[in-house]
């Protein structure tokens, strides 16, 4: 009877360790894919691209007209674009 309990305990231990390792591996893969997509998406948003300048100018102007100062509007614009890139990278990584 004692051996059966030890075997059962050992199997449960190995199952828990295997599950933990599996979860860690999947989380690592998702994090790496998210970073890859973030790098790819971030490369598209540079001042050299007219679309980026258009979006940032329009969003900054909108935020300025809503009552933010020029510097607040500029920092909020950058923050919102960054959050959008992070969200898109997260969706693409899954």
C-alpha positions as CSV (number, residue, x, y, z in Angstrom):
1,X,0.0,0.0,0.0
2,X,2.8,2.4,0.8
3,X,4.5,2.0,-2.6
4,X,1.2,2.8,-4.3
5,X,0.9,6.1,-2.4
6,X,4.5,6.9,-3.3
7,X,4.0,6.2,-7.0
8,X,0.8,8.2,-7.0
9,X,2.5,11.1,-5.3
10,X,5.4,10.9,-7.8
11,X,3.0,10.8,-10.7
12,X,1.2,13.9,-9.4
13,X,4.5,15.7,-8.8
14,X,5.6,15.0,-12.4
15,X,2.2,16.0,-13.8
16,X,2.4,19.3,-11.9
17,X,6.0,20.0,-13.0
18,X,5.2,19.1,-16.6
19,X,2.2,21.4,-16.6
20,X,4.3,24.2,-15.2
21,X,7.0,23.7,-17.7
22,X,4.4,23.6,-20.5
23,X,2.7,26.8,-19.4
24,X,6.1,28.5,-19.1
25,X,7.1,27.4,-22.6
26,X,3.8,28.7,-24.1
27,X,4.1,32.0,-22.3
28,X,7.6,32.5,-23.5
29,X,6.6,31.7,-27.1
30,X,3.7,34.2,-26.9
31,X,6.0,36.9,-25.4
32,X,8.6,36.4,-28.1
33,X,6.0,36.5,-30.9
34,X,4.5,39.7,-29.3
35,X,7.9,41.3,-29.3
36,X,8.5,40.3,-32.9
37,X,5.2,41.8,-34.0
38,X,5.9,44.9,-32.0
39,X,9.2,45.3,-33.7
40,X,7.7,44.9,-37.2
41,X,4.8,47.3,-36.4
42,X,7.1,49.9,-34.8
43,X,9.3,49.9,-37.8
44,X,6.4,51.2,-39.9
45,X,5.8,54.2,-37.6
46,X,8.6,56.6,-38.4
47,X,8.7,60.3,-39.1
48,X,10.0,59.5,-42.6
49,X,6.6,58.1,-43.5
50,X,3.9,60.6,-44.6
51,X,1.1,58.4,-43.1
52,X,2.7,58.6,-39.7
53,X,3.1,62.4,-39.9
54,X,-0.5,62.7,-41.0
55,X,-1.9,60.6,-38.2
56,X,0.2,62.3,-35.5
57,X,-0.6,65.8,-36.8
58,X,-4.3,65.0,-37.0
59,X,-4.4,63.4,-33.5
60,X,-2.3,66.2,-31.9
61,X,-4.6,68.8,-33.4
62,X,-7.7,67.0,-32.2
63,X,-6.3,66.7,-28.7
64,X,-5.2,70.3,-28.7
65,X,-8.7,71.4,-29.7
66,X,-10.1,69.3,-26.9
67,X,-8.2,71.4,-24.4
68,X,-4.8,69.9,-24.0
69,X,-1.7,72.1,-24.3
70,X,0.6,71.6,-27.3
71,X,3.1,69.5,-25.4
72,X,0.4,67.4,-23.7
73,X,-1.2,66.8,-27.0
74,X,2.1,65.7,-28.5
75,X,2.9,63.3,-25.6
76,X,-0.7,61.9,-25.6
77,X,-0.4,61.3,-29.4
78,X,2.8,59.3,-29.0
79,X,1.3,57.4,-26.1
80,X,-1.8,56.5,-28.0
81,X,0.0,55.3,-31.0
82,X,2.3,53.2,-28.8
83,X,-0.6,51.7,-27.1
84,X,-2.2,50.9,-30.4
85,X,1.0,49.1,-31.6
86,X,1.1,47.1,-28.3
87,X,-2.5,46.1,-28.7
88,X,-2.0,45.1,-32.3
89,X,1.1,43.1,-31.5
90,X,-0.7,41.3,-28.6
91,X,-3.5,40.3,-31.0
92,X,-1.2,39.1,-33.7
93,X,0.9,37.0,-31.2
94,X,-2.0,34.8,-30.2
